[in-house]
Amino acid sequence: MAIRDVVMPPELRRAAIAEITARAEGRAALERARGESAALRSLLNAARLAEEHPVLLQLRSLQNAQTVVVEQSGAPRRAERAKREAADQHAQPGDSPR
């Protein structure tokens, strides 16, 4: 048997809605705190690595610089096209196309 239409006094209804809202806000706050904690742990680990291995920062800087140059030059499209052309040139007769 299912209960369908239950009439609740307005005060009780507001209290139930407030409790549901408070629980949802509490869960959301807990999830935000967990995310912030994970982000802080990640930053701490990165700081420790940078302190223990300074060359990693130099490598990361070079990697970032390379990414910027590649994105500005359009090189990824040219490199992909060159790879496809090289693959087409080396394909044997009867090979299925990729």
Backbone hydrogen bonds, N-H to C=O, Kabsch-Sander energy under -0.5 kcal/mol:
donor,donor_aa,acceptor,acceptor_aa,energy
4,R,2,A,-0.5
6,V,4,R,-1.0
8,M,6,V,-0.6
13,R,9,P,-2.4
14,R,10,P,-2.6
15,A,11,E,-2.2
16,A,12,L,-2.4
17,I,13,R,-2.5
18,A,14,R,-2.6
19,E,15,A,-2.2
20,I,16,A,-2.4
21,T,17,I,-2.6
22,A,18,A,-2.6
23,R,19,E,-2.4
24,A,20,I,-2.2
25,E,21,T,-2.6
26,G,22,A,-2.3
27,R,23,R,-2.5
28,A,24,A,-2.3
29,A,25,E,-2.5
30,L,26,G,-2.3
31,E,27,R,-2.4
32,R,28,A,-2.3
33,A,29,A,-2.4
34,R,30,L,-2.3
35,G,31,E,-2.3
36,E,32,R,-2.6
37,S,33,A,-2.4
38,A,34,R,-2.4
39,A,35,G,-2.3
40,L,36,E,-2.4
41,R,37,S,-2.4
42,S,38,A,-2.2
43,L,39,A,-2.4
44,L,40,L,-2.6
45,N,41,R,-2.5
46,A,42,S,-2.3
47,A,43,L,-2.6
48,R,44,L,-2.4
49,L,45,N,-2.4
50,A,46,A,-2.6
51,E,47,A,-2.2
52,E,48,R,-2.6
53,H,49,L,-2.7
56,L,53,H,-1.9
57,L,54,P,-1.0
58,Q,54,P,-1.1
59,L,55,V,-2.5
60,R,56,L,-2.5
61,S,57,L,-2.3
62,L,58,Q,-2.3
63,Q,59,L,-2.4
64,N,60,R,-2.5
65,A,61,S,-2.5
66,Q,62,L,-2.5
67,T,63,Q,-2.3
68,V,64,N,-2.2
69,V,65,A,-2.3
70,V,66,Q,-2.8
71,E,67,T,-2.5
72,Q,68,V,-2.1
73,S,69,V,-1.8
74,G,70,V,-1.3
75,A,70,V,-1.0
77,R,74,G,-0.7
78,R,74,G,-1.3
79,A,75,A,-3.1
80,E,76,P,-2.5
81,R,77,R,-2.3
82,A,78,R,-2.5
83,K,79,A,-2.2
84,R,80,E,-2.2
85,E,81,R,-2.4
86,A,82,A,-2.5
87,A,83,K,-2.4
88,D,84,R,-2.4
89,Q,85,E,-2.1
90,H,86,A,-1.7
91,A,87,A,-0.6
91,A,88,D,-0.5
95,D,92,Q,-2.3
